[in-house]
Amino acid sequence: MPDTPKSPEEATQYGLSVDQFKIAVEAITRLRDEGKLLLFFSRRSAPRLIGDVEDIRIALAPGLTSDEATKRAAESQSEIQDIVNSVIRFGSLESAARYLERLRFDEDGSRRGKEEKVTEKVKEDFHALLVAKLEIAAKALVPEEVRERITRLDTSTGPCLEDLDYELVQERRDFLRKEKVTTPFLRLRLRYSDIRQQQYLGGFLFAGLDSSGFASSFEVECDLSDIDLLIKRLSDAKQRLLKSENAEGETE
């Protein structure tokens, strides 16, 4: 049996302590506010931290180096993503905590995957630990605009953006035409999910299926001119959306 934690802050055998979790969330928030990190919420996947891996590692594992830092950062990042995902999935933090608690303990009171029993006190302290972490994440990382985005994604009737990948191509040979392209260019791959591609039976969505099979993508080749066009169009679109939101706010 694990040692009974005296308080949520000391329950480190169940992940980060409350203080450690708060420090990790503050580090992620700081990177986000500095424009170095994007906490991206999509319709199909759990929230992801998109940014420079080294920036995230330094933020989540300050003072550590090498493999130890990489492991600590990965564990902290995973826990933050799990907690934030639970905040979004459930209507109340209490429900989210109960769900996470069921993932940790079996119905017979033992730790999931292990035969050792735990006391009710241990479970109560773990529950308090979860609620404290959920409150921190909800306040710092799930503002109202994120909740509005999730509502839009949940009610989407068409394709929704999942990610954008790129590949640098240094050269290409066309043996048929006997031509060679030596100027580097990019191959962009836009990944999206489409609710219309998911499978229904009698009008009911198959719950619990791996939705990764429902992801689609398409590729385009880009040089600097193409990227300038994309940046220009997206910048104009962003300004149009911002003006619309500001106008809506002024009429309320």
C-alpha positions, -999 to 999 in steps of 0.1 A, spaced: 0 0 0 14 34 -8 20 59 20 -11 78 28 -6 114 17 -11 139 45 -24 165 22 -30 170 -16 2 190 -18 22 159 -6 5 133 -28 34 132 -53 31 95 -59 0 103 -79 17 128 -102 28 164 -95 19 180 -62 -5 209 -63 24 234 -60 44 216 -87 14 215 -110 7 252 -105 44 261 -113 42 240 -145 9 256 -156 24 290 -149 54 281 -171 31 270 -199 10 302 -195 41 323 -197 53 307 -229 18 311 -244 17 348 -234 51 353 -249 39 338 -282 63 309 -280 36 282 -274 1 274 -287 -23 253 -267 -43 240 -295 -77 224 -291 -91 204 -320 -123 184 -325 -107 150 -327 -77 150 -303 -68 160 -268 -53 195 -263 -17 197 -276 12 220 -267 26 233 -300 59 250 -297 97 245 -297 105 213 -278 135 229 -261 115 259 -249 89 235 -233 116 213 -218 133 243 -201 100 257 -189 88 224 -174 121 211 -161 141 241 -150 175 233 -136 176 198 -150 196 185 -179 198 156 -203 174 126 -200 162 136 -165 149 170 -179 133 153 -209 115 128 -187 103 154 -162 91 177 -190 72 149 -208 55 138 -175 45 173 -167 32 180 -202 12 148 -202 -4 155 -169 -13 191 -179 -29 178 -211 -49 151 -193 -62 176 -167 -71 202 -193 -88 176 -214 -109 166 -184 -119 202 -177 -132 204 -212 -149 171 -214 -170 174 -182 -195 200 -172 -182 203 -136 -148 199 -120 -163 174 -96 -174 151 -124 -140 154 -140 -123 145 -107 -145 114 -103 -137 103 -139 -99 106 -133 -103 88 -100 -120 59 -117 -90 57 -141 -67 53 -111 -86 30 -89 -106 -2 -95 -141 -7 -81 -127 -30 -54 -106 -2 -41 -72 -13 -55 -49 7 -77 -57 0 -113 -33 -26 -127 -21 -35 -92 -34 -58 -65 -26 -34 -36 -56 -20 -18 -59 17 -8 -78 32 20 -107 56 17 -85 83 31 -60 78 3 -88 80 -23 -102 112 -6 -68 129 -6 -63 119 -43 -97 133 -51 -88 166 -34 -55 167 -53 -74 163 -86 -99 190 -78 -71 214 -69 -53 207 -102 -85 210 -122 -93 244 -107 -58 256 -116 -60 244 -152 -95 257 -157 -86 292 -145 -53 295 -164 -57 274 -196 -94 272 -203 -108 307 -207 -142 315 -221 -130 318 -257 -116 282 -255 -150 270 -242 -167 288 -271 -143 271 -295 -150 237 -281 -188 243 -285 -182 253 -321 -161 221 -327 -187 199 -310 -215 213 -332 -195 213 -364 -211 199 -396 -181 202 -419 -143 197 -419 -123 211 -389 -86 218 -388 -65 192 -369 -29 202 -377 -6 216 -404 27 198 -411 55 208 -434 84 191 -452 114 208 -467 122 194 -502 158 203 -512 155 192 -548 134 172 -572 142 153 -604 117 147 -632 133 118 -651 105 119 -677 111 155 -687 148 153 -677 145 183 -655 158 191 -621 145 215 -595 173 227 -572 156 255 -554 142 243 -520 105 244 -515 80 232 -489 53 205 -490 25 215 -467 1 188 -454 -31 201 -439 -48 175 -417 -85 178 -409 -114 158 -394 -148 156 -410 -178 145 -390 -195 134 -422 -169 107 -427 -175 91 -393 -196 59 -391 -232 57 -379 -254 28 -372 -291 34 -369 -284 71 -363 -260 65 -334 -223 73 -335 -200 45 -325 -187 58 -292 -152 48 -281 -139 41 -316 -104 53 -324 -112 85 -343 -77 86 -358 -91 66 -387 -114 95 -395 -86 120 -401 -80 132 -437 -53 154 -453 -42 170 -485 -9 184 -496 2 215 -515 36 226 -526 48 261 -515 76 284 -522 81 319 -507 55 334 -530 28 309 -520 36 314 -484 33 352 -488 -1 347 -503 -12 324 -474 1 349 -448 -17 378 -465 -50 360 -469 -49 346 -433 -40 380 -419 -69 396 -437 -92 368 -425 -80 372 -389 -87 410 -390 -121 404 -405 -129 380 -376 -115 403 -350 -136 432 -363 -167 410 -363 -160 400 -326 -154 436 -316 -186 448 -333 -206 420 -316 -191 430 -282 -201 466 -287 -237 458 -294 -241 437 -262 
